[in-house]
Structure formats: C-alpha cells, structure tokens
C-alpha cells in the first residue's frame, strides 16, 4: 500500500496490510512534512537459529511508532524514515522491520535449552 504525502490527511486514518503471514495495522496522519505511523506487527516469520542453523518459526507481536519524512531529514532525531519519492510505502516499511528482526540473534528452543 503506497500513499502520496499530498493525499495523507491531518487526522488519524486506519491502515491494515498483510504480507507473508504478517499483519501490519494501526493508524497514521500527516504532521507537517512527516507522517506519524502508530502500528502493530503480528504474525510469524521463518528465521534461522544463529547457533545450529535450523529454520524455525518466530512469533512477532510488536508495537511500532514510526515517522516518515518527505525527503531528506535535517533534524536531530535518528528514528526517521526518509522517503524520496513523495510516497509512504507501508509494505516497504513492513519489509524493513522484518529484515531488522531477522538480523538480530535468534536461537531455536533446542539451543536455548542446551
């Protein structure tokens, strides 16, 4: 789901997308040159154990508070997503969050108990 910055309202609007077994939902609104996204990601993703390499299902239930800036951000905050095409792409944001979770260290139940 992609929405142009120019079409995003100043009042909260609901969103909901599904991608590869994950559900990303919540609310968003425009605040000057930024869009505030207050959402939740729920579901499961397949990842590999960092110790033994076995693939296992990892449950995700995370609340996210994100800001998307229209263009380059010149402020002091570090948790800003920059959009250089004047669109907020919810699927791309979700994919980035999934990849961030996958890049952490995860251990399967067998390795945790060893």
Backbone bond lengths (Angstrom), bond angles and torsions (degrees), N, CA, C in turn:
res aa  C-N    CA-C-N  psi(-1)  N-CA   C-N-CA  omega(-1)  CA-C   N-CA-C  phi
1 X - - - 1.450 - - 1.527 108.01 -
2 X 1.305 115.54 119.23 1.468 122.61 178.18 1.519 108.69 -117.97
3 X 1.332 115.69 134.33 1.457 120.53 178.51 1.525 108.58 -131.49
4 X 1.310 116.37 133.63 1.455 121.79 177.84 1.527 109.89 -67.06
5 X 1.333 116.47 141.37 1.464 120.93 176.30 1.530 110.69 -55.99
6 X 1.325 116.48 -33.60 1.460 120.87 -176.51 1.518 112.68 -70.09
7 X 1.335 117.73 -20.08 1.461 121.66 -177.55 1.530 113.53 -102.19
8 X 1.313 117.37 0.73 1.466 120.54 -178.94 1.518 109.28 -83.24
9 X 1.329 117.25 126.69 1.471 120.77 -176.57 1.531 112.36 -76.11
10 X 1.335 114.82 164.30 1.460 122.10 177.09 1.527 112.44 -81.41
11 X 1.313 116.99 -8.36 1.471 121.18 177.85 1.523 108.85 -107.81
12 X 1.327 116.07 157.20 1.460 120.11 -177.06 1.526 111.93 -62.61
13 X 1.327 115.02 137.70 1.457 123.55 178.11 1.524 107.78 -129.67
14 X 1.319 117.01 139.43 1.462 121.53 179.65 1.526 110.68 -79.37
15 X 1.345 115.32 150.39 1.463 121.13 172.71 1.515 108.45 -141.21
16 X 1.314 115.26 157.95 1.461 121.59 178.54 1.525 108.18 -159.63
17 X 1.335 116.56 123.97 1.459 120.40 174.83 1.523 108.92 -136.00
18 X 1.312 114.92 153.71 1.461 122.62 174.89 1.514 108.10 -120.22
19 X 1.337 115.27 138.60 1.459 120.44 -179.72 1.523 108.44 -150.62
20 X 1.319 116.49 117.65 1.458 123.25 176.21 1.528 113.13 46.73
21 X 1.315 116.50 49.21 1.459 121.43 175.82 1.516 115.22 84.13
22 X 1.317 117.52 1.55 1.462 120.98 178.42 1.523 109.64 -109.71
23 X 1.319 115.98 146.10 1.456 122.32 178.13 1.526 107.84 -115.46
24 X 1.323 116.82 121.34 1.465 123.75 178.33 1.517 106.29 -114.74
25 X 1.329 116.49 117.93 1.453 120.70 -175.61 1.521 110.05 -145.84
26 X 1.330 115.45 161.24 1.458 120.25 178.56 1.514 110.58 156.98
27 X 1.338 115.40 -147.00 1.456 122.36 -178.44 1.529 109.66 -132.11
28 X 1.332 115.07 157.21 1.463 120.29 176.99 1.518 108.96 -148.47
29 X 1.341 115.16 157.36 1.467 121.29 175.15 1.513 109.56 -158.91
30 X 1.326 114.82 158.59 1.467 121.07 177.61 1.525 109.01 -85.76
31 X 1.326 114.72 139.23 1.456 121.93 175.91 1.528 106.59 -137.70
32 X 1.318 117.05 93.31 1.473 124.72 -172.43 1.522 110.90 60.61
33 X 1.336 118.58 -119.93 1.468 121.75 -179.25 1.521 112.60 -91.09
34 X 1.315 117.02 10.46 1.461 120.40 -177.22 1.520 110.57 -125.21
35 X 1.325 114.51 159.07 1.447 121.70 173.77 1.524 107.43 -118.13
36 X 1.320 115.40 127.92 1.460 121.70 177.56 1.523 107.61 -94.11
37 X 1.331 115.89 127.49 1.460 122.13 177.68 1.520 108.14 -118.26
38 X 1.319 116.36 119.77 1.459 122.89 177.31 1.520 105.94 -116.09
39 X 1.339 116.15 101.94 1.450 119.04 -171.99 1.507 114.06 -140.26
40 X 1.321 114.17 -179.65 1.455 123.32 179.81 1.518 108.75 -136.10
41 X 1.319 115.61 140.28 1.459 122.03 173.56 1.524 107.27 -113.49
42 X 1.352 116.05 125.30 1.462 121.11 178.45 1.513 109.10 -132.73
43 X 1.322 114.36 147.10 1.455 120.43 176.88 1.511 110.79 140.44
44 X 1.326 115.74 -160.94 1.459 121.46 -179.38 1.521 109.22 -134.39
45 X 1.312 114.52 146.68 1.466 121.60 178.54 1.531 107.70 -132.59
46 X 1.321 116.39 143.84 1.459 120.60 177.53 1.523 109.30 -83.83
47 X 1.343 115.29 127.60 1.463 121.15 178.34 1.521 108.78 -135.16
48 X 1.307 116.97 166.83 1.461 122.45 179.08 1.515 110.14 -101.60
49 X 1.321 115.25 140.03 1.464 121.84 175.41 1.525 108.40 -65.60
50 X 1.320 116.60 133.20 1.463 120.63 -178.87 1.527 112.82 -75.07
51 X 1.307 118.05 -12.57 1.458 120.23 178.69 1.535 111.86 -96.19
52 X 1.347 118.05 -53.08 1.463 120.35 -174.28 1.523 113.57 -106.09
53 X 1.331 118.66 -13.03 1.460 121.98 177.18 1.512 115.48 85.66
54 X 1.323 118.08 -1.55 1.464 121.73 -179.89 1.523 109.58 -69.50
55 X 1.336 115.65 137.28 1.469 120.01 177.23 1.525 108.82 -80.41
56 X 1.343 115.71 136.47 1.461 120.23 177.10 1.526 109.34 -145.08
57 X 1.317 114.99 163.01 1.456 121.34 -179.17 1.527 109.53 -85.93
58 X 1.322 116.29 127.92 1.467 122.65 -178.51 1.521 108.52 -113.83
59 X 1.327 116.57 120.54 1.463 121.67 -179.28 1.524 110.80 -79.76
60 X 1.327 114.52 136.52 1.463 121.69 179.70 1.520 109.07 -121.12
61 X 1.306 116.10 131.96 1.467 123.57 173.04 1.527 105.91 -149.17
62 X 1.334 115.71 85.08 1.463 120.79 -174.00 1.521 111.61 -125.28
63 X 1.321 114.78 137.88 1.463 121.03 171.69 1.528 107.84 -89.51
64 X 1.325 115.50 138.95 1.458 120.89 -179.07 1.518 109.98 -126.99
65 X 1.308 116.45 134.75 1.455 122.51 170.65 1.521 105.68 -121.00
66 X 1.334 115.88 109.10 1.457 121.60 -173.64 1.517 110.81 -123.72
67 X 1.319 115.53 152.26 1.462 122.77 173.41 1.518 108.11 -123.17
68 X 1.318 116.50 131.61 1.461 121.96 177.42 1.523 107.20 -114.73
69 X 1.329 115.99 124.61 1.454 121.43 -178.84 1.524 110.02 -99.57
70 X 1.323 116.30 139.59 1.464 121.53 176.61 1.522 108.46 -82.37
71 X 1.327 116.79 96.14 1.456 122.32 -177.77 1.514 111.65 97.53
72 X 1.339 115.61 -165.89 1.458 121.72 -179.27 1.517 110.76 -67.93
73 X 1.316 116.41 137.38 1.455 122.19 179.25 1.520 108.44 -98.00
74 X 1.340 116.18 129.83 1.455 120.78 -176.80 1.529 112.93 -114.54
75 X 1.324 116.87 14.71 1.460 120.75 -178.74 1.515 112.72 -90.71
76 X 1.338 115.02 -165.87 1.457 122.37 -175.87 1.529 113.86 -96.29
77 X 1.320 118.24 -17.18 1.463 121.02 -177.98 1.526 109.52 -67.94
78 X 1.335 116.33 147.04 1.462 119.10 -179.68 1.526 112.58 -106.10
79 X 1.304 119.16 -15.59 1.467 122.09 -178.30 1.517 111.36 -98.21
80 X 1.309 116.08 56.39 1.462 122.58 179.68 1.527 108.32 -118.21
81 X 1.316 116.37 132.38 1.460 121.37 173.69 1.526 107.15 -93.43
82 X 1.315 117.41 126.69 1.463 121.14 178.59 1.521 110.01 -93.87
83 X 1.325 116.66 133.00 1.460 122.23 175.78 1.526 107.57 -114.86
84 X 1.315 116.17 122.31 1.455 120.14 -175.95 1.526 113.06 -104.34
85 X 1.335 117.08 6.54 1.465 120.00 178.95 1.532 112.47 -118.27
86 X 1.338 117.39 11.32 1.468 124.49 178.01 1.528 113.00 66.78
87 X 1.340 116.60 26.17 1.454 121.99 177.19 1.518 109.90 -129.67
88 X 1.330 115.85 149.73 1.457 122.29 168.58 1.524 105.01 -101.94
89 X 1.331 116.48 118.86 1.465 122.09 -177.27 1.527 108.00 -109.57
90 X 1.342 116.08 99.47 1.460 121.38 -175.89 1.524 111.58 -64.65
91 X 1.321 118.26 -36.39 1.463 120.54 179.22 1.519 110.66 -66.13
92 X 1.318 117.40 -42.17 1.463 121.33 178.73 1.537 110.59 -64.12
93 X 1.318 116.64 -38.36 1.470 120.76 177.06 1.523 110.19 -63.73
94 X 1.340 117.05 -44.20 1.461 121.39 178.90 1.526 110.72 -62.83
95 X 1.318 117.79 -43.68 1.467 121.28 178.90 1.529 110.25 -60.85
96 X 1.328 117.28 -40.30 1.465 120.89 177.17 1.518 112.10 -62.90
97 X 1.318 116.81 -40.33 1.469 120.50 178.03 1.523 111.10 -66.43
98 X 1.346 116.88 -39.76 1.465 120.91 177.65 1.527 110.26 -61.86
99 X 1.316 116.65 -46.25 1.466 120.54 -179.45 1.527 111.38 -64.42
100 X 1.320 116.96 -35.42 1.465 120.94 176.59 1.529 110.56 -64.17
101 X 1.318 116.78 -42.61 1.465 121.12 178.51 1.523 110.06 -65.20
102 X 1.327 117.05 -43.20 1.466 121.12 -179.81 1.523 112.09 -63.85
103 X 1.328 118.07 -28.78 1.463 120.75 -177.16 1.530 112.80 -77.49
104 X 1.338 117.65 -13.13 1.465 120.74 175.57 1.526 109.79 -71.57
105 X 1.327 116.77 170.09 1.449 121.61 175.20 1.517 108.78 -83.88
106 X 1.349 115.74 129.36 1.460 121.93 178.90 1.530 108.35 -134.43
107 X 1.336 115.35 139.67 1.449 121.41 178.86 1.518 109.93 -122.64
108 X 1.349 115.96 137.74 1.456 120.58 177.09 1.530 108.61 -69.75
109 X 1.331 115.90 166.31 1.466 120.50 -178.01 1.531 112.44 -59.56
110 X 1.337 116.98 -37.13 1.468 119.71 179.75 1.523 111.14 -62.47
111 X 1.328 117.10 -43.43 1.475 120.24 -179.21 1.526 111.97 -72.29
112 X 1.319 116.86 -31.75 1.472 119.65 176.78 1.520 110.40 -63.75
113 X 1.335 116.18 -39.75 1.474 121.44 -176.41 1.524 113.70 -82.05
114 X 1.343 118.77 -11.63 1.475 121.57 179.23 1.509 111.02 -82.29
